């Protein structure tokens, strides 16, 4: 059964409910997805959203972390909180017969999170430990440095996990305030799938939402990539050079041309073997084991970014090759053969992208979230199938802004 979108009215707020019935297994999963509340809401301290999600994973104040975890484990109920750039998600998953209990604990967690000094200290210790271990993760460092260059001066320039300084400065009141402002009914989208009836879900979700604060929704703010290309080199004890690059991509999340961007970037660098970057950098020149480029188009930003690792002595050549390949791509476009191969892959691999219920629910959520009609992904495949070479190349040539590349490099 395909996913549907409905609404429930609670306390004057209209909450969307995305639902897919699936009776093949006696399982149910429910997600409360809060918009405009991921790391984009870290306006006071970097890493606060992720830190708050970790606190939400420490159970309730009344039961404490261990007893809460044991109560769930004995019934094979899974409850977890996580964040993206624009969303904060709390999820419950269990057997159909345990769903009542699952919802009971889900509700308890929302009403009585484990806001104690002990929890804050524990989360701080594990977060700082994980940040310290990333000090030698050169991909992580180069990736963060690139975002800092591309989104200088904005919330998107900060690492989602925060920095050692910012995490040390997070206090219990910061977390309380973050949860109070962001886990609210007006930001909520409910996503449910499994062996359950739609009517049943609406009743059960309504009860939980009723006791939640209404809060303020607010639009996701859009951040532009810096116009001037910049470069940052970080010196570390490394055997390889880690080259990360990125540039503006002037296309919005609701643009009718997004499918062209998908095809173009696949040919340029997202398609693995056979992509232009891989072909030139690995196959022809042997400069790197792999090289990728992709486009991120979301409500909060739109940019091209890519990366590769190369030998220290071939760092300059690799960087020049990236620039040359992308310049040739924008100037000359793609060939009919490249377009046909990409169509074959994207259309042929489609069944793999909707195999599981969670994939289908996620797809419907993204369609709704981006303001597209239901089933838009199927329509998009049709557009890809009928895409003409001339139209694709015109689109590629119109996006010269991707030549304005910034580089973040970790080297010796």
Helices and strands as residue ranges (DSSP letters): E 4-10, E 13-21, E 27-35, G 39-41, H 48-56, H 64-73, E 78-83, E 87-95, G 96-98, H 99-111, H 117-133, G 134-136, H 138-150, G 155-157, H 164-168, H 172-182, G 185-187, E 188-194, H 198-210, E 231-235, E 240-248, H 258-265, I 266-270, H 276-278, I 279-284, E 291-297, E 302-311, G 312-314, H 315-332, H 336-348, H 350-353, H 357-369, H 376-385, H 389-398, G 400-403, E 406-411
